[in-house]
């Protein structure tokens, strides 16, 4: 049950608002795609005016990256409920870092011997890009800092070692501005975080579990009722209920004490929150039982995939008093696309499936026989 010592898991203070922070990342996609196409236009203009093939390549890269970022945004708006918050955050990070590398390459090439007529464009391009990062990406400070520093560093290095004094002064100015931007990003993030977390705490007071911060059983019951009343449960749009029971939790709780048991429950909640698609809701039903409501499924196979990811995540070791503790989880899943069903029947079916899962062996997933739930 126990093994080598391990540092306690870091508490994720962003967990209650992470989905909203990622939503803010994607709120400005039009601007980032526009600047990508604008960069392609001006790079092609420089390439044509100066007869420079490298700038022609920059124009093509700008178009490709802008197209990629547009595709990621369309996928997020259409399929965000099917993947976790972390997945969409990483997808946005990929596009942002690729574009910052393009900005860096344009600056390094321009001031290392590229066409002189491109220097003004390159400097304005960097300033415009960094200003946009400060306004768009400050909600994810590590990304914002990485993008601004990565884009500015080649400019700074090349200009500081340039033989022309004016270029050296420009490099020094960019260095000071890049350092100042770090503080500005951190301040903007802190203010945004405090505002969002305060709003989330106020909204959660009446509907959350006091220990884990997840929804409580009353909130999840209301969400299920809302899905049925809003006719969001229908053929082609199923809803799944995952009834989760922790394996070996009582043994860990008895061995290490109630405080350690509470810490395990909090970590379970954190893992669930990080793993779930954006529109799914996780709740603590009581004790070591949890519920997950997964709406808008085009196929019950999606519920199967999520259930198995949950089992895999919850069976990873938990750090308790410096030791690794393994507990695991069993899950019963019920899926329906019948609007005539009821939330009570759906939860009861998932509960019965959980009973079968625990009877067949801990750490397993069992599906009920409700309507579309014949999952291979």
Secondary structure, DSSP 8 states (H G I E B T S, - for coil): ---SB-------TTGGGHHHHHHHHHTTHHHHHHHHHHHHHHHHHHHHHHT-HHHHHHHHHHHHHHHHHHHHHHHHHHHGGGSBHHHHHHHHHHHHHHHHHHHHHHHHHHHHHS-GGGHHHHHHHHHHHHHHHHHHSTTSHHHHHHHHHHHHHHHHHHHHT-SSHHHHHHHHHHHHHHHHHHHHHHHHHHHHHHHHHHHHHHHHTTTB-TTT-SB-HHHHHHHHHHHHHTT--BTTBEEEEEEEEETTHHHHHHHH-HHHHHHHHHHHHHHHHHHSBTT-EEEEEETTEEEEEEEEESSHHHHHHHHHHHHHHHTS-EEETTEEE---EEEEEEEE--TTS-HHHHHHHHHHHHHHHHHH-TT-EEE--STT----
